[in-house]
Amino acid sequence: MFDFHCHSIFSDGELIPAELLRRVEVLGYSHVAITDHADHSNLDQIVPRLVEAAEKLNGHCSTALIPGIELTHVPPPLISDLAKKARELGAKVVVCHGETIVEPVKPGTNRAALQADIDILAHPGFITEEEAKMAKERSIFLELSGRKGHSLTNGHVAKMARACGAKLMVNSDGHAPGDFMTRERAWEVARGAGLDEEEVEALFSGVSSWIEEICGSMPGA
């Protein structure tokens, strides 16, 4: 089990990184990425702190902590440069807050994010088939969200991904202790989006292969 989209007290989450890590360790996670909300005002504060937390905590529990970031409500023309800056600061996972139908995300965010150096387009709402093709071409994961509201378009996201072979990932977008999913609940989120059991198995296998790539250079991960 894994989760590559969750939040700590560095943005709007309830937990410090150490407690978040312990909470998901108890649930049997192998890896978790903390991806707090950021724009130009706080990126340079969040990423270095998460990098340090990962360096200190990894090796002391069975779950590997991966430092990440979620670029949130950033104007589309600024996304690419901010993603590059996040990488320079040490973010191993870069998520972009997609065009969810429950927030006033600026139109064009999905497309701009898919043109940037990101790993995951979170809750992309009514993503177009053309945008899903971009995700496939750039090996960017489209998220099936376990979070209330954002999850309303999971079925549409799965349909667009299936149409062109784009990669999918299930994440909690967790902010509080009760948000983090068991493997069984993550499976149900994927099945509820319309994937059959074989497709869900492929989803989890694809993420596992990607984890090996991004964690290769991380001590303790």
C-alpha positions as MATLAB code, in Angstrom:
seq = 'MFDFHCHSIFSDGELIPAELLRRVEVLGYSHVAITDHADHSNLDQIVPRLVEAAEKLNGHCSTALIPGIELTHVPPPLISDLAKKARELGAKVVVCHGETIVEPVKPGTNRAALQADIDILAHPGFITEEEAKMAKERSIFLELSGRKGHSLTNGHVAKMARACGAKLMVNSDGHAPGDFMTRERAWEVARGAGLDEEEVEALFSGVSSWIEEICGSMPGA';
ca = [
       0.000    0.000    0.000;
       1.143    3.544   -0.735;
      -0.107    7.129   -0.899;
       1.516    9.888   -2.937;
      -0.828   12.760   -2.110;
      -1.317   13.826    1.499;
      -0.842   16.875    3.689;
       0.834   17.749    6.985;
       0.811   20.831    9.201;
       3.074   22.506    6.632;
      -0.131   23.345    4.744;
      -3.674   22.363    5.775;
      -3.125   18.921    7.263;
      -3.541   18.054   10.949;
      -0.401   15.997   11.575;
       3.331   16.607   11.797;
       5.320   14.377    9.401;
       6.453   11.942   12.120;
       2.900   11.214   13.252;
       1.592   10.992    9.705;
       4.323    8.474    8.943;
       3.447    6.413   12.006;
      -0.267    6.471   11.192;
       0.269    4.985    7.737;
       2.929    2.572    8.981;
       0.257    0.991   11.189;
      -1.920    0.610    8.082;
       0.854   -1.319    6.356;
       2.082    1.292    3.878;
       5.424    0.738    2.165;
       5.753    4.355    0.978;
       4.065    7.691    1.577;
       4.732   11.094    0.019;
       3.831   14.255    1.886;
       2.793   16.780   -0.744;
       1.767   19.947    1.008;
       0.069   22.782   -0.848;
       2.470   25.358   -2.248;
       2.856   28.334   -4.527;
       5.699   30.855   -4.824;
       5.139   32.085   -1.257;
       6.015   28.891    0.614;
       7.654   26.361   -1.716;
      11.131   27.130   -0.384;
       9.939   26.624    3.191;
       8.065   23.353    2.729;
      10.277   21.243    0.487;
      13.547   21.567    2.472;
      11.700   20.722    5.703;
      10.182   17.599    4.181;
      13.557   16.603    2.738;
      15.073   16.899    6.222;
      12.174   14.991    7.797;
      12.651   12.147    5.314;
      16.402   12.050    5.963;
      15.863   11.832    9.729;
      12.869    9.494    9.847;
      13.643    6.980    7.111;
      15.239    3.888    8.535;
      13.345    4.183   11.806;
      10.076    2.673   10.570;
       8.897    0.284    7.906;
       7.266    3.004    5.773;
       9.487    5.194    3.613;
       8.730    8.919    3.674;
       9.172   10.678    0.342;
       9.383   14.500    0.197;
       6.952   16.011   -2.277;
       4.816   19.039   -3.020;
       1.425   19.900   -4.496;
       1.415   23.011   -6.671;
      -1.978   24.472   -5.833;
      -4.013   27.145   -7.638;
      -0.855   28.335   -9.353;
      -1.635   30.358  -12.521;
      -1.074   28.064  -15.523;
       1.799   30.087  -17.062;
       3.766   29.771  -13.789;
       3.392   26.025  -13.198;
       6.355   24.828  -15.246;
       8.927   27.093  -13.581;
       7.593   26.306  -10.108;
       7.753   22.557  -10.779;
      11.373   22.986  -11.842;
      12.114   24.901   -8.639;
      10.496   22.139   -6.562;
      12.827   19.586   -8.145;
      15.849   21.782   -7.451;
      14.852   21.991   -3.779;
      14.652   18.210   -3.519;
      11.028   17.233   -4.143;
      10.936   13.622   -5.300;
       7.204   13.751   -6.078;
       5.618   16.774   -7.738;
       1.825   16.833   -7.777;
      -0.256   19.514   -9.454;
      -3.708   20.391   -8.142;
      -5.949   19.670  -11.126;
      -9.244   21.128  -12.283;
     -11.485   19.511   -9.683;
     -15.149   20.449  -10.014;
     -15.427   21.411   -6.333;
     -12.920   24.294   -6.390;
     -12.522   27.297   -8.723;
      -9.319   26.071  -10.350;
      -8.279   28.250  -13.262;
      -9.110   26.744  -16.690;
      -5.977   25.587  -18.475;
      -4.379   24.247  -15.289;
      -4.584   20.610  -16.395;
      -2.899   21.299  -19.719;
      -0.171   23.507  -18.224;
       0.553   20.903  -15.561;
       0.845   18.143  -18.140;
       3.430   20.219  -19.989;
       5.505   20.664  -16.817;
       7.848   18.333  -14.934;
       5.253   16.759  -12.653;
       4.519   13.186  -11.631;
       0.820   13.271  -10.752;
      -2.121   15.379  -11.913;
      -4.415   15.305   -8.893;
      -8.209   15.150   -9.170;
      -8.245   16.475  -12.779;
     -12.036   16.821  -12.978;
     -13.464   16.683  -16.478;
     -10.103   16.105  -18.105;
     -10.310   15.865  -21.880;
      -9.200   12.867  -23.919;
      -6.527   15.046  -25.526;
      -5.165   15.922  -22.094;
      -5.243   12.262  -21.075;
      -3.172   11.494  -24.183;
      -0.666   14.115  -23.041;
      -0.477   12.348  -19.684;
       0.233    9.046  -21.422;
       2.915   10.556  -23.642;
       4.662   12.151  -20.652;
       4.160    9.191  -18.262;
       2.209   11.347  -15.799;
      -0.233    9.631  -13.468;
      -3.864   10.758  -13.401;
      -5.346   10.534   -9.934;
      -8.392    8.650   -8.750;
      -9.113   10.481   -5.525;
     -10.333    9.034   -2.260;
     -11.327   12.493   -1.056;
     -14.942   13.622   -0.790;
     -15.859   15.991   -3.611;
     -12.743   15.431   -5.684;
     -13.827   11.818   -6.147;
     -17.020   12.805   -7.994;
     -15.275   12.692  -11.374;
     -13.223    9.525  -10.782;
     -15.365    7.615  -13.262;
     -14.748   10.202  -15.974;
     -11.001   10.266  -15.265;
     -10.834    6.470  -15.491;
     -12.769    6.529  -18.759;
     -10.415    9.066  -20.338;
      -7.357    7.180  -19.108;
      -8.668    3.885  -20.452;
      -9.375    5.446  -23.841;
      -5.715    6.272  -24.413;
      -3.784    4.080  -21.989;
      -2.801    6.790  -19.496;
      -1.503    5.705  -16.097;
      -3.742    5.930  -13.036;
      -2.982    6.171   -9.336;
      -5.254    6.015   -6.282;
      -4.434    8.531   -3.530;
      -6.243    9.670   -0.402;
      -5.488   13.416   -0.515;
      -5.430   12.857    3.221;
      -5.471   15.769    5.653;
      -6.488   14.036    8.889;
      -5.935   10.636   10.555;
      -9.239    9.212    9.318;
      -8.494   10.045    5.692;
      -5.791    7.460    5.058;
      -7.038    4.394    3.225;
      -6.449    0.720    3.712;
      -5.476   -1.259    0.640;
      -9.019   -2.612    0.552;
     -10.519    0.886    0.463;
      -8.078    2.030   -2.244;
      -9.116   -1.026   -4.242;
     -12.774   -0.040   -3.803;
     -12.042    3.504   -5.009;
     -10.510    2.107   -8.193;
     -13.324   -0.401   -8.714;
     -15.887    2.320   -8.026;
     -14.350    4.387  -10.808;
     -15.220    1.606  -13.235;
     -11.999   -0.387  -13.411;
     -12.228   -4.169  -13.474;
     -10.073   -6.293  -11.186;
      -7.403   -6.873  -13.828;
      -7.125   -3.129  -14.426;
      -6.830   -2.463  -10.699;
      -4.027   -5.013  -10.410;
      -2.257   -3.300  -13.317;
      -2.712    0.077  -11.627;
      -1.020   -1.075   -8.414;
       1.751   -2.867  -10.332;
       2.464    0.238  -12.400;
       2.804    2.405   -9.309;
       5.078   -0.163   -7.646;
       7.460   -0.048  -10.617;
       7.508    3.748  -10.504;
       8.268    3.724   -6.769;
      11.459    1.770   -7.444;
      12.564    4.438   -9.935;
      12.056    7.454   -7.667;
      13.383    5.852   -4.499;
      16.594    4.486   -5.937;
      18.661    7.457   -4.750;
      16.935    7.970   -1.401;
      18.701    6.646    1.715;
      16.415    4.443    3.760;
      13.676    4.369    1.116;
];
